Amino acid sequence: MQIYWFGALLFGIIIALFAVQNSLPITIRFLWFSAEGVAVSVLVMICAALGAMVTLMFGLGREVRLQWSRRSVRRTANALEKRVAELEKTIEQLTIEKAVLQTQVDSHNASAGDLPRYEAVPVSPPPVGPADEPPALQGRTPPF
C-alpha cells in the first residue's frame, strides 16, 4: 500500500512540475466548447483531476462487486453452518436412538438365552487376486 501512495505522490509532483513549466495561455476547443487564454497548467490539472475521478469510479465499481460477493459468501457460509448444526443434532438423536435400541436388544438377548450380539461393523472388501484367476479359485487348483 505504501508503494501505491509513493507512486501517487511522485505522479502528482511530476504533474505539478509540468504545469509550472508550461504556463502559457492557449485556446481550448472541444466539440462546441471553446475557451481562450487558458494556461496549459490549468488544463493539465483539470485532466489529472478527471483522470483521478475516472480511476475512483472504477475502484468504487470494483468495491461494490466485492461487497456483493462477500455478502453472497457470507449467506452461503451461514446456510452451511446451519446445515451442519442440523446434521449434528440428527447424529445426536440417532446415537441416542441406537443406544435405546441396543439396550432393548441386549435385554431381549438376556431373556432369550446367550445369543450373540450383532453390531453394524464396516466390512472390508474381499482381497483381489490376479486377473487371470477367478476369485472363487484363488489359492486352489482346478479339479480337472
C-alpha positions in Angstrom: 0.0 0.0 0.0 2.9 2.4 0.7 4.2 1.8 -2.8 0.8 2.9 -4.2 0.9 6.2 -2.2 4.5 6.8 -3.1 3.7 6.4 -6.8 0.7 8.7 -6.5 2.8 11.3 -4.7 5.5 11.0 -7.4 3.0 11.3 -10.2 1.5 14.4 -8.5 4.9 16.1 -8.2 5.6 15.3 -11.9 2.2 16.8 -12.9 2.9 19.9 -10.8 6.4 20.4 -12.3 4.9 20.1 -15.8 2.2 22.5 -15.1 4.6 25.2 -13.6 6.9 24.9 -16.6 4.1 25.2 -19.1 2.1 28.2 -18.1 1.5 29.8 -21.5 -2.1 30.7 -22.3 -3.7 28.7 -25.1 -7.1 28.2 -26.7 -9.0 25.1 -25.9 -11.7 23.7 -28.2 -13.7 20.6 -27.5 -16.9 19.8 -29.6 -18.9 23.0 -29.2 -17.0 24.3 -26.2 -14.2 26.9 -26.7 -12.1 28.7 -24.1 -9.4 31.2 -24.9 -6.4 32.3 -22.8 -6.4 29.2 -20.5 -3.0 28.3 -19.2 -1.6 24.9 -20.0 -1.0 24.3 -16.3 -4.7 24.6 -15.6 -5.5 22.3 -18.5 -3.1 19.7 -17.1 -4.5 20.0 -13.6 -8.1 19.6 -14.9 -7.1 16.5 -16.9 -5.3 15.0 -13.9 -8.3 15.6 -11.7 -10.6 14.0 -14.4 -8.3 11.0 -14.6 -8.3 10.6 -10.8 -12.2 10.8 -10.8 -12.4 8.1 -13.5 -10.0 5.9 -11.6 -12.0 6.4 -8.4 -15.2 5.4 -10.2 -13.6 2.2 -11.5 -12.3 1.5 -7.9 -15.8 2.1 -6.5 -17.3 -0.3 -9.0 -14.8 -3.0 -8.0 -15.5 -2.4 -4.3 -19.3 -2.8 -4.9 -18.8 -6.1 -6.7 -16.5 -7.3 -3.9 -19.2 -6.4 -1.3 -21.8 -8.3 -3.2 -19.6 -11.4 -3.5 -18.7 -11.1 0.3 -22.4 -10.9 1.1 -23.2 -13.9 -1.0 -20.3 -15.9 0.5 -21.4 -14.9 4.0 -25.0 -16.0 3.2 -23.7 -19.4 1.9 -21.5 -19.9 4.9 -24.4 -19.2 7.3 -26.6 -21.6 5.5 -23.9 -24.3 5.6 -23.3 -23.7 9.3 -27.0 -24.1 9.9 -27.0 -27.3 7.9 -24.0 -28.6 9.9 -25.8 -27.8 13.2 -28.9 -29.7 12.0 -26.8 -32.7 11.0 -25.0 -32.7 14.3 -28.4 -32.7 16.1 -29.6 -35.5 13.9 -26.4 -37.5 14.7 -27.0 -36.9 18.4 -30.6 -38.1 18.1 -29.6 -41.2 16.1 -26.9 -42.0 18.7 -29.5 -41.9 21.5 -31.9 -44.0 19.4 -29.2 -46.5 18.7 -28.4 -46.8 22.5 -32.1 -47.3 23.3 -32.5 -50.0 20.6 -29.2 -51.7 21.7 -30.4 -51.9 25.3 -33.7 -53.4 24.1 -31.8 -56.0 22.0 -29.5 -56.7 25.0 -32.4 -57.2 27.4 -34.2 -59.4 24.8 -31.0 -61.5 24.3 -30.5 -61.8 28.1 -34.1 -63.1 28.4 -33.8 -65.5 25.4 -30.5 -67.0 26.4 -27.0 -66.3 25.5 -27.4 -65.2 21.8 -24.6 -63.3 20.0 -24.8 -59.6 19.9 -24.8 -58.1 16.4 -23.4 -54.7 15.6 -23.1 -52.7 12.4 -19.4 -53.0 11.6 -17.9 -51.9 8.3 -16.9 -54.8 6.2 -13.6 -54.7 4.3 -13.8 -55.7 0.7 -12.5 -59.1 -0.3 -8.9 -59.4 -1.5 -8.5 -59.1 -5.2 -6.2 -61.7 -6.8 -4.5 -61.8 -10.2 -6.8 -61.0 -13.2 -6.3 -64.5 -14.8 -7.7 -66.4 -11.8 -11.4 -66.1 -10.8 -11.9 -65.0 -7.1 -13.5 -68.4 -6.2 -10.4 -70.3 -7.3 -7.8 -68.2 -5.6 -5.3 -70.4 -3.7 -6.9 -73.7 -5.1 -6.1 -75.8 -8.0 -8.9 -76.7 -10.5 -10.5 -80.1 -10.1 -9.6 -81.3 -13.6 
